């Protein structure tokens, strides 16, 4: 898939992934008004570059929809339950800062970005917010998602596997970080966050902006996500380069990270919540923001959390009231 200039069309959708192999990333082809979409099939779940279309994943058929649970296994809202688990209780987030996050090749490869994204996932940030509580409309046969998510630890990795990471190397980065001291937490999500000079060779910037999946690491089902610094490819993975916190890399990453977190909590093993086209909850609202304060492209934002930071974050699909994209649980549904 090629990157396309903004003058042609802003790329605005999210990722799809089949569930055949946990190491391959979902790939979605960009679509132009005058070109057919290119379709790529893979197996994790990823946030595509802006403007991608979607494909029903292969390997579906992990059980029937259930409606007899006392928990939030609710159908009829545009997204269906396929029998897999969700992440219950308080979910921990772990950051693995891979590459140069001190004085890298772009201004956002910096400790300013580190501080902003720490703030997004610490006290007064996204966890427990009205936005995150959209996920509380999802559950499995034993528990509901709570919407409580918080940063529990972080570490750095100075290019231990070089500047070109394959999907399997991303998994190895996670495994090595756990071996070096991060807790092994089956109810956590590990984010591999790469500086702008690091390539993810299965398609960062050309096929996706981020992805999430899971793997059995030392006997535990570990959930993890890749998100690269979108200043590497702003036309594909950033909605605006003039951003609310004056750090286009951090602000762009925040939206992708929120997207991946929503999906990890409600579809941790890629067999729980998705629709008939294979879209997870955040996929259904990819690159849709609803009303904003200010103009998109000039520092607009649509979320202000308790700690006072402003963010432009993609909406999430609420599994109630018929279903729709909104900025906060119980809020107004928007289509763009």
JOZIKA-V379054 format. One line per field, one symbol per residue. phi: phi as a letter, one per 20 degrees, with the letter a starting at -180 (. if undefined). psi: psi as a letter, one per 40 degrees, with the letter a starting at -180 (. if undefined). burial: I if it has 24 or more other ideal C-beta (glycine too) atoms within 12 Angstrom, else O. A space follows every 10 residues. Layout:
phi = ???
psi = ???
burial = ???
This chain:
phi = .eecfgferf ebbcecbfde cfdeefccef cdgdcffedc dbbeccefff neeccfffnf odpefccdef eeeddndnbc edoeedeeme dedcddeeod ddbffdgffb fffgfffgff ddgneffmfg fffgffedac ecadfenebb fdrbbdbelf dndcdegfff ffgfgffffe qfgecfdccd deddffeded feqgnddbda bcabbedlnc edebbdbeff ffbgfdcceb eedfdmbfff fffgffffgf fgfffdbfdm bddaefenee gfgfcgldcm fcenefocnf bcccefenfd bdcgfceeea lnnrebebgm efecdb
psi = hiiiidddhh hgaaiihifd heeiiihhii hideiiihhh haeahihiih eiaihhiiei ffiiiieeie afghiefeii heeiiihiah hihhhhhhah fdfadidegi eddddddddd eahebdheid ddedeeeiaa eeiihdehhi heiiiihgfd faehhidddd ddddddddde eiihhefihh hhhiieehhh eeeheddiei iiaiihhfei hhhiihhihe edgdddehdi dhidefgddd dddddddddd dddddefdef fchiaeeehi dddefhfhea iihihheffi iehhideeii ihhiiihhgi feiihieihe ahhie.
burial = IOIIOOOOOI IIIIIIIIIO IIIIIIIIII IOOOOOOIII IIIIIIIIII IIIIIOIOOI OOOOIIOOOO IIIIIOIIII IIIIIIIIOO IIIIIIIIII IOOIOIOIII OIIIOIIIII IIOOIIIIII IIIIIIIIII OOIIIIIIII IIIIIIIOOI IOIOIOIOII IIIIIIIIOO OIOIIIIIII IIIIIIIIII IIIIIIIIII IIIIIOIOOO IIIIIIIIII IIIIIIIIII IOIIIOIIII IIIIIIIIII IIIIIIIIII IIIIIOIIII IIIIIIIIII IIOOOIOOII IIIIIOOOII IIIIIIIIII OOIIIIIIIO IOIOOO
